[in-house]
């Protein structure tokens, strides 16, 4: 798609450069998205249209701290990875 992405079992859970170099994207649930946007409104915003309503969330890289970004990436990975794989990594 012309930008770096991060995958688990061939499914994208995060990417860089979306919508431009200042941003990334994480695949959250709508509930996770709402929590992060409420906590860090300068760092998180929904993706456009139906993607955003499903939880796909843009992250302003310069506005997010390392701990929050790691947490968002971990949530996105767990949301995307097969259940057996997430269980293996939480035991």
C-alpha positions as CSV (number, residue, x, y, z in Angstrom):
1,X,0.0,0.0,0.0
2,X,3.0,2.3,-0.3
3,X,3.8,2.6,3.4
4,X,5.2,0.4,6.2
5,X,2.8,-1.8,8.0
6,X,2.9,-4.3,10.9
7,X,1.2,-7.7,10.5
8,X,0.4,-10.8,12.5
9,X,-0.5,-13.8,10.4
10,X,-0.7,-11.6,7.3
11,X,-3.3,-9.2,8.9
12,X,-2.4,-5.5,9.4
13,X,-2.7,-4.3,12.9
14,X,-0.7,-1.0,12.6
15,X,1.0,1.1,9.9
16,X,3.1,4.2,9.5
17,X,2.6,7.1,7.2
18,X,-1.2,7.0,7.2
19,X,-2.5,9.5,6.3
20,X,0.9,11.2,6.0
21,X,4.4,10.9,7.6
22,X,3.3,12.6,10.8
23,X,0.8,9.8,11.6
24,X,0.4,6.1,12.1
25,X,-2.6,3.9,12.4
26,X,-3.6,1.2,14.9
27,X,-6.5,-1.2,14.6
28,X,-8.5,-0.8,17.8
29,X,-12.0,-1.7,18.9
30,X,-14.4,1.3,18.9
31,X,-14.4,1.2,22.7
32,X,-10.6,1.2,22.9
33,X,-10.5,4.1,20.4
34,X,-12.9,6.1,22.5
35,X,-10.9,5.6,25.6
36,X,-7.6,6.7,23.9
37,X,-9.2,9.7,22.2
38,X,-10.7,10.8,25.5
39,X,-7.3,10.4,27.3
40,X,-5.1,11.8,24.5
41,X,-7.2,14.0,22.1
42,X,-4.1,15.5,20.5
43,X,-2.6,12.1,19.7
44,X,-5.6,10.0,18.6
45,X,-8.4,10.5,16.1
46,X,-10.6,8.1,14.2
47,X,-9.8,7.1,10.6
48,X,-12.2,8.4,8.0
49,X,-15.6,6.9,7.4
50,X,-16.5,3.3,8.2
51,X,-12.9,2.5,9.0
52,X,-12.9,4.9,11.9
53,X,-16.3,3.7,13.1
54,X,-14.9,0.2,13.2
55,X,-12.0,1.4,15.5
56,X,-9.2,2.1,13.0
57,X,-7.4,5.0,14.7
58,X,-4.8,7.5,13.5
59,X,-2.0,8.3,15.9
60,X,-0.1,11.6,15.7
61,X,3.4,10.3,16.4
62,X,4.8,13.5,17.8
63,X,2.0,13.9,20.3
64,X,2.0,10.4,21.8
65,X,4.3,9.2,24.5
66,X,6.2,5.9,24.2
67,X,4.2,4.1,26.9
68,X,0.8,5.0,25.4
69,X,2.0,4.1,21.9
70,X,3.2,0.7,23.1
71,X,-0.1,0.1,24.8
72,X,-2.1,1.0,21.7
73,X,0.2,-1.2,19.6
74,X,-0.3,-4.1,22.0
75,X,-4.1,-3.7,21.9
76,X,-4.0,-3.6,18.1
77,X,-1.9,-6.7,18.0
78,X,-4.3,-8.6,20.4
79,X,-7.3,-7.4,18.4
80,X,-5.8,-8.8,15.2
81,X,-3.9,-11.9,16.2
82,X,-5.6,-15.4,16.3
83,X,-6.9,-16.2,19.8
84,X,-4.6,-19.2,20.2
85,X,-1.6,-16.9,19.5
86,X,-2.8,-14.2,22.0
87,X,-3.3,-16.8,24.6
88,X,0.2,-18.2,24.1
89,X,1.7,-14.7,24.7
90,X,-0.4,-13.9,27.8
91,X,0.3,-17.1,29.7
